[in-house]
Amino acid sequence: MTKTNKLFIITFLALSAIHPARLFAGNEDRAGQAGATELLINPWARSAGWGGANAANSIGAEAAFMNVAGIAFTDKTEFAFTNTSWLKGTDVSINSFALSQKMGESSVFGINMMSVGFGDVPVTTTDLPEGTGARFSPRLMNLGLAYSKAFSSSIYGGLNVKIISEGISNASAQGIALDAGIQYVTGLGVAKDGKKNTKNFRFGIALKNVGPPIRYTGDGLSFKGTVLATGTNLTVEHRAERFELPSLVNIGAAYDYKVNEPLSFTFAGTFTSNSFSRDAFQFGVQADYMKYFMLRFGYNQEAKSKSQYFADLQHAYSGPTAGFSINLPLGKDGSSRSFAIDYSVRFTNVFDNVHSIGARINL
């Protein structure tokens, strides 16, 4: 085993050992106590169509979100972009960008970014509750640097370091988080030629959003006060409480079933263990016709609540999802160059659904 392989495995095991009770058990009693919850939003159209069920078979540049090990499947260079209309009717939009570049025979480096836009918000005060005429734009942005490696033809692993930035006009917070993931590709049965095993089973595990607590700072947390004894005017700053990151574990499996030469199906499932909310189950299926057209469906279901009070409460987008991809080859037969369009819809029980549309280019 090389030094690089040993370093990755040691890092993954170390992350697994950090607060194991917090990482491996859903805790609805702590719901609402974590911050930076934009880290839980899937901004990618392709994996959103699965309902987040593809932790074991997420590949390419956008795999940095579901399981960073999947970017190791990048052939050469891949660009991906997605725009999401989040909870349509709220005027919140999400733009995400990812780039993965293969370096050498087995290593891939990537960069990924997600930016949430809220539009312009009017400034109000207690004296002017209708607005002062000024406006500001809240900002949420996550920037990630990823590395993934194929340790063998069956084992893939990766790390993603994310910089978290949040802010309004007079207060902001910055932090750092780490993701780690492993995908294992294996085969059951014998191929039709009778000579080799088919790699039709995939397993994956990913640790996400592991990092130190974050605290807000800025002028928005200060006020002017007067010392009664001397009459001196002072600026007093509140010290905001720190908040934890919404760490979680994704454990998934996927199975590829080839019906005939042009048509195949992939069945996938993922179990998500959340630290600050109930656990969740995601299931998905994708039909693939000659790698040109892919149609997918998914379903997201939270675990049942132990509390009667929370029994009927669910996330706004729990339930079914759907999506498709159109993949157009750009090169000659056998070339990996292609251009793809992805679309997904996540049905919600409150707002007018979540729509995502994106594009990918493989060079």
Summary of the structure (lengths in Angstrom):
residues: 363
radius of gyration: 22.7
end to end distance: 31.8
largest distance: 92.2
contacts: 1201
relative contact order: 0.19
helix: 12%
strand: 48%
